Amino acid sequence: MTAPHRRRRLTALSAGTLAILTLLTTSCSSTGGKPDNTGGAMAAGSADTPRATIAMITHGVPGNAFWDVVRRGAETAAAKDNIELRYSSDPQAPNQVNLVQSAVDSKVDGIAVTLAKPEAMAAGVRAALDAGIPVVGLNSGFDSWQALGVQQYFGQDEKIAGQAAGKRLADEGAHRVLCVVHEQGNISLESRCAGITETLTGGTVEILNVNSQDMPAVEAALTAKLQQDPSIDHIATLDSSIAHIAVQSKATAGSDATIVTFGADPELVKEIKNGDVAWANDQQPFLQGYLAVDSLWLYLNNRNTIGGGQAVLTGPSFIDKSNVDAVAEYATNGTR
């Protein structure tokens, strides 16, 4: 790997980033930095800056635990920054574009958006930029945000995250991995499976496409696959909600496959503790939501940008039995 390529992969931590981390720390309650009991948000006072309106538009499925944490991070930053946060989501890209256009039409001060399907989202991003509205990306679109003109990005390099998972699976002796893609066409999910395939030396990866908007159908498809192919020794789900379904499908099918996943939530923490799930590759969704909103506040009030033109990486990091207790309380409170 060349030096310029390595630099492209690294996060450039500016003084603005350090300021955000300081704010994140000092906004905790006086109980040693632990979350308070107000829905997992951290105790914070509003900034003495003009009231601003920021729209966050994601491709998340309503009620999904992962996106609930992203939203909670965004709300925490908004409360601290004297910001009115308008959160909306739709898993269908055309509908997500319409939500972006509605935000533009309502003349919000900034937009944070996910880019799971960047080609489809290009028109919405361009409409915002043409209206003079700053746009930051989060969670998905690592390989596309700069080309779309988005000024900052907060998330993980999904290919690197997949490669890290694939290497760990190889080290653990995986031979036949079923990679479950719960939203077909989502470039971030496809990159994770591609990364696993690239680094799973001595093993093979098969992709199973399912629709996370129909969980009974997900369970049926996964159960059927495990019954048809007992050679599958590992199941890699790309969202903790799908991992929960995999636990049920594994039991129904009588499979011995090991389950690993991306993302974490309180139920997953329990599943790691009791051995139903071996480990999770965590991209810190609370941090993604928090930094996306806080970065727009910094830009609106000081013209600060974070990352020096590069993505600010929030993962990957692994959660397993060796460290799950350290994050359990935060997952329960909704900040991990």
N, C-alpha and C positions, 0 to 999 in steps of 0.2 A: 504494500500500500504506500503510495507516494505521500510526501509530507503535506502538500496542499490538500490531498484527499483526507488525510487524518485531521487536518484543521477544519475541514468542512463538517466532520462528524462530531467535533467537540463543541461544547456549549461555551460561548464567551460570556463570562460572568462580569457584568459591568458594575459600577458603583450603584446603579439603580437596582440591580438584583440584590446586592447586599442590603440595600435599604428596605427592600420588600421583605427579605428574610428577617430583618430586625423588627419590622412592623408586625410580621406574623408572630414573632416571639413575644413582643411586648403587648400584643393585643390579647394574650391569654389572661386568664383570671389569676388571682393572687395565690392559687392553690398549687404552686409549683409548675405552672404552665399547662395544667390539665384542662380539657374542655369543660365548660360549665354545663349546667343542666338545661339550657335553652335550646333544645333540639340539636345539640352538637355544635352550635356556633360558638365562637370564642367571644368572650366579653370584650366589647370595644366601644369607644366613643366616636362620634362622627367627626370627620375632618372639617376644619374651618375653611372650606373651599366652596365655591359656588355649586349649587345643586345641579347635577347633570343626569342625563338619562342614557342608559346603556342597554342595548338589546343583546341577549345571548340566544342564539338559534342553533340547536343541535339536531342530529339525526337520531337521537335516542328514542327508544320505545317507551312510552309513558309507563311509569310504575317500575321501571327497571332499577334495581338497587344501585348499579354503577352510576347511572345518570342522576339519581337522587343525591349521590355524594358530590358529583360535579356541581350540581346546582347549589348544594349547601356551601361549597367553597366559594362560589360566586356571590351568594347572598351574604356571606361573612365579610368579604371584601367590600361589597356594596354598603353594608351597614357602617363599616369603618370610614368609608370614603365619601359619605353623604351623596350616594348615588341611588337613583331610582332604577332598579333592575327589572327589565321585562324579559322573562324567560319563556321560550316556546320551543317546541320540538316537533319533528315529524320524520319518520324513517324513510319516507318517499322523497327522493331528491327534488322532483318538480314542486312538491308542496313546501319543501324547505326553502327553495328559491323564492316562492311566493311570500313566505314569512320574512325573508330578508327584504324583499321589495316593500312589504308593509312597514317594516321598520324604517326604511329609507323615506317612504312617503310621510311617515309621522315625524320626520326630522329629528331622530335621535342623535345624540352627541357622539356615539361610538357603537361599534358592532363587534361582538365576538362570535365566531362561527366555526363549526366543524366542517371538514372538507372530505368526507368519506367518499364522495363521488365528485372529484374536482372538476371534471369537464362539465358536468351538469350545473355545478355551483358557480362557474365562471361568470355567467351573466349577472347573477345577483351581486357578486363581489364587485364587478365593474360598475353596476348601478350605484352602489354605495360610494365607491371611490370617485365617480363622476360627480356625485353630490357633495363631495368634500368631507365625507364621513370616514374617520379612521377605522380600519378593520384589522383585527388580530385573529389568528387561527388557534385552535386548540384541538387536542386529542387525535385528529386524523388529518392526513394531507401533508405529511412530512416532506414528501418528494415534490409537492406541487405548490406549496404556499407562496414561495418566492416568485414563481412564474406567474401566479395570479395577481401579484402586486400587493399581497397582504404584508403588513409591515413588521409583525412579530408573530412567533409561533411557540406554543407551550404544549409539550407532549413528549412522546418517545419516538425514536427511529424504529418503526415497526419491524423493519428487516433485521436490525441488530437485536431487537427483543426476541424475534423468532430464532435467530442464530444462537442466542444465549440459551434458549429453551432446548433447541435441537442438540446443542453440545451437552447440556445436562442430561438429556434423555439418552444420548449415546454413552455417556459415562456411566449411566445406571443400567446399561445393557438392553435398551429398547431395540426391538427388531422390526416390529410392525406397528406403526402408529396411525391411528385414525384421527385426522385433524378436522374438527367440526366447524364449518363456516356457517354462522347463523344469519348472515345477511349477504346474499349473493351479489357480487358487484362492488362490495365495499373494499376499496383498495388497501386499506389498513389491515383488514383481516386476511386478505389474500397474501399480503407481504409477510405476515406472521407465519403462515403455512409454508411459504417459499423459503423463509429463513430456517425453519425447522428442517425442511427437506435438504437444504444446502449443507447443514452441519451434522445431520444424523448419519454419521459414518457407520457402515455395516448394517444399516436398516433401511426400510422403505416407508413412505408416507402415502396414505390414501386420503383424499379429501371427500368429506360428506357434507353436501349443502342442505341446510334446513332453514326453516322460516321461524325466527324467534317470536313472531307475532301470533304463532299458533303452537303453544307449548305442548298440548296433547299430541299433535302431529310430530313434533320434535322427538318426544319420548318414544312414539311408535316406530319412527324411522331408525332411531338409534338402537332400540331393542332388537328390531329385525336385523340390522346389520351385525350386531354382536352374535346373534343366534346363527346367522348365515356363515360367519367367518370367525371361528374360535381361535384363529391364529393371531388375532389382534391382541397385543399384549399391553398397549398403552392407548389411552384416549386423551387427546389434547383438545380441550374446549377453549374458546377464545373469549369467554365471558363467564363470570361466576354463576350467573343464572342458568346457563347451559350445563355447568358442572353439576348443579343440584339435580338436574334431569338425568345426567349421566350416571349419578349414583343410583337413582331408581332403576334406570335401564340395565345397568350392570347386574343388579340384584335379580331383576325379572328374567334376564337372559342366562343367569348362572355363569357369568363371565368372570375370569380371573384378572381382567385387564386393570392396570394401574391408571388412575385418573389424575391428570394435571390440568392446570388452567391458567388463564390470564385474568387478573382482577381479583378483588377481595370484597367481602361483605361479612356481617356478623355470622350468618349461617355457614359461610365458607370457613371462617375461623374455627367453628365447632367441628366441621368436617375434617379439617387438617388435624385438629387435636385428637379426634377419634380414629384417624387413619383412613377415612373414606376417600379423602383427596390427599395426594402425596405432597404437592406444593403448588404455589401460585406465583405467577410472574406479575408483580404489582407495578402499575404505572402511576399511582398516586393521583386518583381522580380529583380529590379535594384540592390538591395543589394546582391542578390544571385549571379548575374553575376560578380559584382564588387569584392566580397570577394573571389570567386573561383579563379579569375585571380591573385588578389593581394596576396592570400595565396601561390600560386605557386612561385611568385616573391620572397616572404619572404623565402620560402624554398630553392630556388635555390641560393640565395645570402647569407643567414644566417643560413640555416637549422632550421628556426623557423617553428613550427607547431601551429595551433590555435585550441583551444577547449579541450586540455588536454585529447585527446582520445575520446572525446564525440562530438556529433553533435553540430554545432553552429546554433541555431534556429533563423530564420528570421520572424517567425509568430507563431500563428495567431494574427491578430489584426483586429478589426471591423471598417468599414467606414459606417456611416449612416448620416442622416440629421444633427445630432448634431455636427459632426466634418468634414463633407465633404469639407467645405470651406477652412479648414486648409491644405488640401492636393490637392485641385483643381489645383492650379498653377503648382505644381510639376508633377501632372498627365498630364497636358497639355504639359509640357516641356519634358515629357518622362522619368522622374526619379522616378516616383511612379506608 
